[in-house]
Amino acid sequence: MRRAAMLGALAMLAACQGDQSRDTSAATAAPPAALPPLQVESANAAIRSDSIDPRRRTILTEAVAKVSPAVVTVQTEVVQNAPVDPFDAFFGGPGSGQRVLQGLGSGFIVRGDGVIVTNAHVVNDAKTISVALRDGTSYRARLVGKDETNDIAVLRIDAKNLPVAELGNSDSLLIGEWAIAIGNPYGFLLGNSEPSVTTGVISGTGRNLVAPNEGSATYVDMIQTDAAINHGNSGGPLVDAVGEVIGMNSSIYSPSGGSVGLGFAIPINRVKRVMEDLLLHGVVRQPWLGIKLELPQTNSPLEALRFGVNVRAVVPGSPADVAGLKTGDTLVRAGNRPLRNPFDWEAEKLDLRVGEHVQLVVKRGDRQVPVTVTVAALPDESAPKVQVLKELELVTVTPAIRAERGIRSPHGALIYAVSSRVSDDLGIAKGDVIVQVNQVPIENAQDVQKALNALAGRSVIHMYFERGGQIYTTDFMVR
């Protein structure tokens, strides 16, 4: 501030002196010679593409140039019920309401007619989804479908002839080869819609993240990279040195919340499989074999990784039961994948598809026995659905569903899907089992529909449900 004031004072002084000189010598002084115009060349003109030293162009710059036009920013709006504010309510305000939360992530275009893939956790519970291209053009996006277990979602925008990212093969990765993470960390806070680029190497493959993760995703058989991944990179592509997408950036391990060089990406071959199912069916049919495993009861990660894949139970009538698997068997191989612990088995299940045959090798006593199992869909997915109140979808609990999910109640209606509004208002969630409505025991999904229709608008409804082996209750009215 002092410097600015001094400059202002000097300018004022010069102006006063000029006025005095014009009063005393204007008639005799010769006019000053005209200065030539200042020649300023714009920065864009000064730095021309043909003037760049070709030695600066590398396989990395070429790979980035190839993929980055297909990288997009994914913006979401999530509406949440705001908690009651007693102070506001006391003075006549509403006391409660809704708040809109802004979400941000990345994605990449896989088809020129507007098909985009991103992480499921980027778009979870989103009321609106927008996609911004590299040039800043924004589109409203539609959610085609999502698979929360694999943390993959497919979006679609109304556009044609879009740049497309070329998809590679994640089964042939080399440890130590170049890896490029492209995305939009912190979105437009960095000033424009150009994606950010970080580089590193493939640090490992087949990584299993055994720590808790965001949402219900299962992060097993992942690609590890030391290319920096930060908030907002989720859903963006991990690219190899020839410009092919080899993975989808999904998570980091970080004690501080920022990148520490431990980034993880979903293998692109899994992304392709899930994307195909979502485009064809709108959902991913979860594979089911009916095998229940013993889980390691240890806090030692090393012991857990050496635990083995030991069959604790086989669901009666399941594909595993039909194939001849028995309690006490130990799974040692699935196809070409060795099975050393339950995480390896979870990784194998993510790559299975309904209707496929999986070749297992099991250890039974002192022998190794080959077993072929035909993969089926989860029993609750293939069961008939009953729609209740337009925002609740139920299936009847069968012996297979009961055994697979560990349900204690002999009968009931499994909540297969529920809207976020009903879930918040009633305190129920997907996977709960409705066992009684008022004094009426629930034998099947139709019983819930009949009971709610009969009680609607008449009285408070007391509903009992099982969650995690415990019985809970919720009270509500249907108007």
C-alpha positions as CSV (number, residue, x, y, z in Angstrom):
1,M,0.0,0.0,0.0
2,R,2.8,2.5,0.8
3,R,4.4,1.7,-2.6
4,A,1.1,2.4,-4.4
5,A,0.7,5.7,-2.5
6,M,4.2,6.8,-3.5
7,L,3.6,6.0,-7.1
8,G,0.4,7.9,-7.1
9,A,2.1,10.9,-5.5
10,L,4.8,10.9,-8.1
11,A,2.3,10.7,-10.9
12,M,0.4,13.7,-9.5
13,L,3.6,15.7,-9.2
14,A,4.6,15.0,-12.8
15,A,1.2,16.1,-14.0
16,C,1.4,19.4,-12.1
17,Q,4.9,20.1,-13.5
18,G,3.6,19.4,-17.0
19,D,0.8,21.9,-16.5
20,Q,3.3,24.6,-15.4
21,S,5.6,24.0,-18.4
22,R,2.7,24.3,-20.8
23,D,1.8,27.7,-19.2
24,T,5.4,29.0,-19.6
25,S,6.8,27.5,-22.7
26,A,4.1,26.0,-24.8
27,A,4.6,28.6,-27.5
28,T,8.2,27.9,-28.1
29,A,8.6,24.2,-27.4
30,A,8.6,21.8,-30.4
31,P,6.1,18.9,-30.2
32,P,7.7,15.6,-29.2
33,A,8.4,13.0,-32.0
34,A,5.7,10.3,-32.3
35,L,6.7,7.0,-30.8
36,P,6.5,3.9,-33.0
37,P,3.6,1.5,-32.1
38,L,4.5,-1.2,-29.6
39,Q,4.7,-4.6,-31.3
40,V,3.3,-7.3,-29.0
41,E,3.0,-10.9,-30.3
42,S,0.4,-13.0,-28.6
43,A,1.6,-16.0,-26.5
44,N,-0.3,-18.4,-28.7
45,A,1.3,-17.0,-31.8
46,A,4.7,-17.0,-30.3
47,I,4.5,-20.7,-29.3
48,R,3.7,-22.5,-32.5
49,S,3.3,-26.3,-32.7
50,D,5.9,-26.4,-35.5
51,S,8.5,-24.7,-33.3
52,I,8.4,-27.3,-30.6
53,D,11.6,-29.3,-30.5
54,P,10.6,-32.9,-31.6
55,R,12.7,-34.3,-28.8
56,R,10.2,-33.1,-26.3
57,R,7.5,-35.4,-27.8
58,T,7.6,-38.7,-26.1
59,I,5.4,-41.8,-25.9
60,L,3.8,-40.3,-22.8
61,T,2.9,-37.0,-24.5
62,E,1.5,-39.0,-27.4
63,A,-0.5,-41.3,-25.1
64,V,-2.0,-38.3,-23.3
65,A,-2.9,-36.5,-26.5
66,K,-4.6,-39.7,-27.7
67,V,-6.8,-40.3,-24.6
68,S,-7.4,-36.9,-22.9
69,P,-10.1,-35.7,-25.4
70,A,-12.3,-38.6,-24.2
71,V,-11.9,-37.7,-20.5
72,V,-14.9,-36.0,-18.9
73,T,-15.8,-34.3,-15.6
74,V,-18.8,-35.9,-13.8
75,Q,-20.8,-33.5,-11.6
76,T,-23.7,-34.6,-9.4
77,E,-26.3,-33.2,-7.1
78,V,-27.5,-35.3,-4.1
79,V,-30.5,-34.1,-2.2
80,Q,-30.4,-35.0,1.5
81,N,-32.9,-34.4,4.3
82,A,-31.5,-31.7,6.6
83,P,-31.7,-32.4,10.3
84,V,-34.3,-30.5,12.4
85,D,-33.0,-27.2,13.8
86,P,-34.7,-26.7,17.2
87,F,-33.6,-23.0,17.3
88,D,-35.0,-22.3,13.9
89,A,-38.3,-24.2,14.6
90,F,-38.7,-22.3,17.9
91,F,-38.8,-19.0,16.1
92,G,-41.3,-20.1,13.5
93,G,-38.9,-21.4,10.8
94,P,-39.4,-24.8,9.1
95,G,-36.8,-26.4,11.4
96,S,-36.0,-29.0,8.7
97,G,-35.8,-29.3,5.0
98,Q,-33.5,-30.5,2.3
99,R,-29.9,-29.6,1.3
100,V,-28.2,-30.2,-2.0
101,L,-24.7,-31.6,-1.9
102,Q,-22.4,-31.2,-4.9
103,G,-20.4,-34.3,-6.1
104,L,-17.5,-34.5,-8.4
105,G,-15.6,-37.2,-10.3
106,S,-14.2,-38.2,-13.6
107,G,-15.1,-40.6,-16.4
108,F,-14.2,-41.5,-20.0
109,I,-16.1,-41.9,-23.2
110,V,-16.2,-45.5,-24.6
111,R,-18.6,-45.0,-27.5
112,G,-19.0,-42.1,-29.8
113,D,-22.8,-42.0,-29.4
114,G,-22.4,-40.8,-25.8
115,V,-21.7,-43.9,-23.6
116,I,-19.5,-43.0,-20.6
117,V,-18.1,-45.1,-17.7
118,T,-17.3,-43.9,-14.3
119,N,-17.3,-45.2,-10.7
120,A,-20.6,-46.1,-9.1
121,H,-19.7,-44.2,-5.9
122,V,-19.4,-41.0,-8.0
123,V,-23.1,-41.1,-9.0
124,N,-24.6,-42.9,-5.9
125,D,-27.9,-41.3,-4.8
126,A,-27.5,-38.5,-7.4
127,K,-30.6,-36.6,-8.3
128,T,-29.0,-35.0,-11.3
129,I,-25.8,-35.9,-13.2
130,S,-24.0,-33.6,-15.6
131,V,-21.0,-34.3,-17.8
132,A,-18.5,-31.7,-19.0
133,L,-16.3,-32.4,-22.0
134,R,-12.7,-31.2,-22.4
135,D,-13.9,-28.0,-24.2
136,G,-16.3,-27.1,-21.4
137,T,-19.4,-28.2,-23.2
138,S,-21.9,-29.6,-20.6
139,Y,-24.6,-32.3,-21.0
140,R,-27.2,-33.7,-18.7
141,A,-26.4,-37.4,-18.3
142,R,-28.7,-40.4,-17.8
143,L,-27.7,-43.3,-15.6
144,V,-27.9,-46.4,-17.7
145,G,-27.0,-48.7,-14.7
146,K,-24.5,-49.3,-12.0
147,D,-22.9,-52.2,-10.2
148,E,-21.9,-51.1,-6.7
149,T,-20.1,-54.4,-5.9
150,N,-17.6,-53.6,-8.8
151,D,-17.9,-49.8,-8.3
152,I,-18.7,-49.3,-12.0
153,A,-21.5,-47.1,-13.6
154,V,-22.5,-46.4,-17.1
155,L,-23.9,-43.0,-18.2
156,R,-25.3,-41.7,-21.5
157,I,-25.5,-38.3,-22.9
158,D,-27.3,-37.1,-26.0
159,A,-24.3,-36.4,-28.3
160,K,-22.8,-37.9,-31.4
161,N,-19.3,-38.3,-32.9
162,L,-17.5,-37.9,-29.6
163,P,-13.9,-38.7,-29.1
164,V,-13.5,-42.3,-27.7
165,A,-10.9,-43.8,-25.4
166,E,-9.3,-47.0,-26.8
167,L,-9.6,-49.8,-24.3
168,G,-6.6,-52.1,-23.8
169,N,-6.1,-55.5,-22.1
170,S,-5.5,-55.5,-18.4
171,D,-4.5,-59.2,-18.4
172,S,-1.1,-58.5,-20.0
173,L,0.2,-55.7,-17.7
174,L,3.9,-55.6,-16.9
175,I,5.1,-54.6,-13.5
176,G,7.2,-51.4,-13.9
177,E,5.7,-50.3,-17.2
178,W,4.5,-46.7,-17.5
179,A,1.1,-45.8,-16.1
180,I,-0.7,-42.5,-16.7
181,A,-3.7,-41.3,-14.6
182,I,-5.9,-38.8,-16.2
183,G,-8.8,-37.1,-14.5
184,N,-10.2,-33.9,-13.0
185,P,-9.0,-33.7,-9.4
186,Y,-10.9,-30.9,-7.6
187,G,-12.8,-30.2,-10.8
188,F,-13.0,-26.6,-12.0
189,L,-11.1,-25.3,-9.0
190,L,-8.0,-25.6,-11.1
191,G,-9.4,-23.0,-13.6
192,N,-10.6,-24.9,-16.6
193,S,-12.0,-28.2,-17.9
194,E,-8.7,-29.5,-19.2
195,P,-8.0,-32.9,-17.5
196,S,-4.9,-33.3,-15.2
197,V,-2.2,-35.8,-15.9
198,T,0.0,-37.7,-13.5
199,T,2.5,-40.4,-14.3
200,G,4.0,-43.4,-12.6
201,V,4.4,-47.1,-13.2
202,I,2.4,-50.2,-12.6
203,S,3.4,-51.0,-9.1
204,G,1.5,-54.3,-8.8
205,T,-1.4,-56.3,-10.1
206,G,-3.9,-58.6,-8.3
207,R,-4.0,-56.3,-5.3
208,N,-6.7,-57.0,-2.6
209,L,-7.7,-54.0,-0.5
210,V,-8.7,-55.6,2.8
211,A,-9.3,-52.4,4.6
212,P,-12.9,-50.8,4.7
213,N,-13.7,-48.8,1.5
214,E,-16.3,-46.3,0.4
215,G,-19.7,-47.7,-0.1
216,S,-20.3,-51.4,-0.7
217,A,-17.6,-52.0,-3.4
218,T,-15.3,-55.0,-3.2
219,Y,-11.8,-53.8,-4.2
220,V,-10.0,-57.0,-5.0
221,D,-7.7,-58.0,-7.9
222,M,-6.9,-54.3,-8.4
223,I,-4.1,-52.6,-10.4
224,Q,-1.7,-50.7,-8.1
225,T,0.1,-47.6,-9.4
226,D,2.2,-44.8,-7.9
227,A,0.7,-42.2,-10.4
228,A,-0.9,-39.6,-8.1
229,I,-4.6,-40.0,-7.7
230,N,-6.6,-37.4,-5.8
231,H,-10.2,-36.5,-5.0
232,G,-12.1,-36.1,-8.3
233,N,-9.9,-38.6,-10.1
234,S,-12.3,-41.4,-9.4
235,G,-13.7,-42.8,-12.6
236,G,-11.0,-41.5,-14.8
237,P,-8.8,-43.7,-17.0
238,L,-5.4,-45.3,-16.1
239,V,-3.5,-45.4,-19.4
240,D,-0.5,-47.3,-20.7
241,A,2.3,-45.9,-22.8
242,V,0.6,-46.6,-26.1
243,G,-2.5,-44.7,-25.1
244,E,-4.8,-47.6,-24.3
245,V,-7.0,-47.5,-21.2
246,I,-5.9,-50.4,-18.8
247,G,-8.0,-49.5,-15.8
248,M,-10.4,-47.1,-14.1
249,N,-9.0,-45.1,-11.2
250,S,-11.0,-45.9,-8.1
251,S,-9.3,-45.5,-4.7
252,I,-6.2,-44.6,-2.8
253,Y,-4.6,-45.7,0.4
254,S,-3.7,-42.6,2.3
255,P,-3.4,-41.9,6.0
256,S,-3.6,-38.1,5.2
257,G,-6.4,-38.1,2.6
258,G,-4.0,-37.0,-0.2
259,S,-2.0,-39.1,-2.6
260,V,0.9,-40.9,-1.2
261,G,1.7,-43.0,-4.2
262,L,-0.7,-45.9,-3.4
263,G,-3.4,-45.6,-6.1
264,F,-5.7,-48.4,-7.2
265,A,-7.6,-49.0,-10.5
266,I,-10.2,-51.5,-11.6
267,P,-8.8,-53.6,-14.4
268,I,-10.3,-52.5,-17.7
269,N,-11.3,-56.1,-18.7
270,R,-13.7,-56.2,-15.7
271,V,-15.0,-52.7,-16.6
272,K,-15.7,-54.0,-20.1
273,R,-17.6,-57.0,-18.8
274,V,-19.7,-55.0,-16.4
275,M,-20.4,-52.3,-19.0
276,E,-21.7,-54.8,-21.5
277,D,-24.1,-56.2,-18.9
278,L,-25.3,-52.8,-18.0
279,L,-25.9,-51.8,-21.6
280,L,-27.7,-55.0,-22.4
281,H,-29.8,-55.5,-19.2
282,G,-29.5,-52.3,-17.1
283,V,-28.2,-54.4,-14.2
284,V,-25.4,-56.8,-13.6
285,R,-26.4,-60.3,-12.8
286,Q,-24.3,-61.2,-9.8
287,P,-22.7,-64.7,-10.1
288,W,-23.7,-67.3,-7.5
289,L,-22.2,-70.7,-6.8
290,G,-23.6,-71.3,-3.2
291,I,-20.2,-71.7,-1.4
292,K,-19.8,-70.4,2.1
293,L,-16.2,-70.0,3.2
294,E,-14.5,-70.0,6.6
295,L,-13.1,-66.5,7.3
296,P,-9.8,-65.9,9.1
297,Q,-10.3,-64.9,12.7
298,T,-7.0,-62.9,13.0
299,N,-5.8,-59.4,13.1
300,S,-2.6,-60.3,11.2
301,P,-2.8,-59.5,7.5
302,L,-0.1,-62.1,6.8
303,E,-2.0,-64.9,8.5
304,A,-5.1,-63.8,6.6
305,L,-3.4,-64.1,3.3
306,R,-2.2,-67.6,4.1
307,F,-5.5,-68.8,5.5
308,G,-6.7,-70.8,2.5
309,V,-10.1,-71.1,0.8
310,N,-11.9,-73.5,3.1
311,V,-15.5,-74.4,2.4
312,R,-17.6,-73.9,5.6
313,A,-21.0,-74.8,4.0
314,V,-22.6,-75.5,0.6
315,V,-26.1,-74.1,0.0
316,P,-28.5,-77.0,-0.7
317,G,-29.6,-77.0,-4.3
318,S,-27.0,-74.5,-5.3
319,P,-24.7,-74.9,-8.3
320,A,-21.9,-75.9,-6.0
321,D,-24.1,-78.6,-4.4
322,V,-25.1,-79.9,-7.8
323,A,-21.4,-80.1,-8.9
324,G,-20.5,-82.1,-5.9
325,L,-18.6,-79.7,-3.7
326,K,-18.7,-80.6,0.0
327,T,-18.2,-79.0,3.4
328,G,-14.5,-79.3,4.3
329,D,-13.2,-79.0,0.8
330,T,-10.4,-76.5,0.2
331,L,-10.4,-74.6,-3.1
332,V,-6.9,-74.4,-4.6
333,R,-7.5,-73.2,-8.1
334,A,-10.1,-71.6,-10.3
335,G,-9.3,-71.7,-14.0
336,N,-5.7,-70.4,-14.1
337,R,-6.0,-68.5,-10.9
338,P,-4.4,-70.0,-7.7
339,L,-6.6,-69.6,-4.6
340,R,-4.6,-68.9,-1.5
341,N,-7.1,-66.9,0.6
342,P,-10.8,-65.8,0.6
343,F,-9.8,-62.5,-1.1
344,D,-8.5,-64.5,-4.1
345,W,-11.9,-66.2,-4.3
346,E,-13.7,-62.9,-4.2
347,A,-11.6,-61.7,-7.0
348,E,-12.4,-64.8,-9.1
349,K,-16.2,-64.3,-8.5
350,L,-16.0,-60.7,-9.8
351,D,-14.8,-62.1,-13.2
352,L,-17.5,-64.8,-13.4
353,R,-20.6,-64.4,-15.6
354,V,-23.9,-66.1,-15.2
355,G,-24.1,-69.2,-17.4
356,E,-20.4,-69.8,-17.6
357,H,-18.7,-72.9,-16.4
358,V,-15.8,-72.5,-13.9
359,Q,-13.2,-75.2,-13.6
360,L,-12.3,-75.7,-9.9
361,V,-9.6,-77.8,-8.3
362,V,-10.4,-78.7,-4.7
363,K,-8.3,-80.5,-2.1
364,R,-10.4,-83.2,-0.4
365,G,-8.4,-85.1,2.2
366,D,-5.1,-86.1,0.5
367,R,-6.5,-85.8,-3.1
368,Q,-7.0,-83.0,-5.5
369,V,-10.3,-83.3,-7.3
370,P,-11.4,-81.3,-10.4
371,V,-15.0,-79.9,-10.2
372,T,-16.9,-78.0,-12.9
373,V,-19.6,-75.6,-11.6
374,T,-22.1,-73.8,-13.7
375,V,-22.5,-70.2,-12.6
376,A,-26.0,-69.1,-11.7
377,A,-27.5,-65.7,-10.7
378,L,-28.1,-64.9,-7.1
379,P,-31.3,-66.5,-6.0
380,D,-32.9,-63.2,-4.9
381,E,-32.1,-61.7,-8.3
382,S,-33.8,-64.4,-10.2
383,A,-36.8,-64.6,-7.9
384,P,-40.1,-62.9,-8.8
385,K,-40.3,-59.3,-7.5
386,V,-43.3,-57.7,-5.8
387,Q,-43.7,-53.9,-6.0
388,V,-45.0,-52.2,-2.9
389,L,-45.9,-48.5,-2.5
390,K,-44.1,-47.9,-5.8
391,E,-40.8,-47.4,-3.9
392,L,-40.3,-50.8,-2.3
393,E,-39.4,-54.0,-4.1
394,L,-39.7,-57.4,-2.3
395,V,-38.9,-61.0,-2.9
396,T,-40.1,-64.0,-0.9
397,V,-37.5,-65.6,1.2
398,T,-36.7,-69.1,-0.1
399,P,-34.4,-71.8,1.5
400,A,-31.7,-70.8,-1.0
401,I,-32.0,-67.1,-0.2
402,R,-32.1,-67.9,3.5
403,A,-29.0,-70.0,3.4
404,E,-27.1,-67.6,1.1
405,R,-27.8,-64.5,3.2
406,G,-27.7,-66.2,6.6
407,I,-31.3,-65.2,7.5
408,R,-32.5,-66.5,10.8
409,S,-36.2,-66.1,10.3
410,P,-37.8,-69.1,8.6
411,H,-40.1,-66.9,6.5
412,G,-40.4,-63.3,5.3
413,A,-40.0,-60.8,2.5
414,L,-36.5,-59.7,1.6
415,I,-36.2,-56.0,0.7
416,Y,-34.6,-56.2,-2.8
417,A,-34.7,-52.5,-3.6
418,V,-35.9,-49.4,-1.7
419,S,-35.9,-45.7,-2.6
420,S,-33.6,-43.4,-0.5
421,R,-36.7,-41.5,0.7
422,V,-38.5,-44.5,2.1
423,S,-35.2,-45.8,3.5
424,D,-34.7,-42.6,5.4
425,D,-38.3,-42.2,6.5
426,L,-38.8,-45.8,7.7
427,G,-35.2,-46.7,8.7
428,I,-35.2,-49.8,6.5
429,A,-32.6,-50.8,4.0
430,K,-31.9,-53.2,1.1
431,G,-31.2,-56.7,2.5
432,D,-33.6,-56.3,5.5
433,V,-36.2,-59.0,5.9
434,I,-39.8,-58.0,6.8
435,V,-41.2,-60.7,9.2
436,Q,-44.4,-59.2,10.6
437,V,-46.8,-56.3,10.0
438,N,-48.9,-55.4,13.1
439,Q,-50.1,-58.9,14.2
440,V,-49.8,-60.5,10.8
441,P,-46.8,-62.9,10.3
442,I,-45.2,-62.5,6.8
443,E,-44.9,-65.7,4.8
444,N,-44.1,-64.2,1.5
445,A,-43.8,-60.8,-0.4
446,Q,-47.4,-60.8,-1.3
447,D,-48.4,-60.8,2.4
448,V,-46.6,-57.4,2.9
449,Q,-48.4,-55.9,-0.1
450,K,-51.8,-57.1,1.2
451,A,-51.2,-55.9,4.8
452,L,-50.0,-52.4,3.7
453,N,-53.0,-52.0,1.3
454,A,-55.4,-53.0,4.0
455,L,-54.0,-50.7,6.7
456,A,-53.3,-47.7,4.4
457,G,-54.9,-44.5,5.8
458,R,-56.4,-46.3,8.8
459,S,-53.9,-46.6,11.6
460,V,-50.2,-46.6,12.5
461,I,-48.4,-49.6,11.0
462,H,-45.9,-51.5,13.2
463,M,-43.5,-53.4,11.0
464,Y,-40.9,-55.8,12.3
465,F,-37.8,-56.7,10.2
466,E,-34.6,-58.7,10.6
467,R,-31.2,-57.2,10.1
468,G,-28.0,-58.9,10.9
469,G,-29.8,-61.6,12.8
470,Q,-31.6,-59.1,15.1
471,I,-35.3,-58.0,15.0
472,Y,-36.1,-54.3,14.8
473,T,-39.3,-52.4,14.5
474,T,-40.5,-49.2,12.7
475,D,-43.7,-47.3,12.9
476,F,-45.3,-45.3,10.1
477,M,-48.5,-44.4,8.3
478,V,-49.5,-44.9,4.7
479,R,-51.8,-42.1,3.4
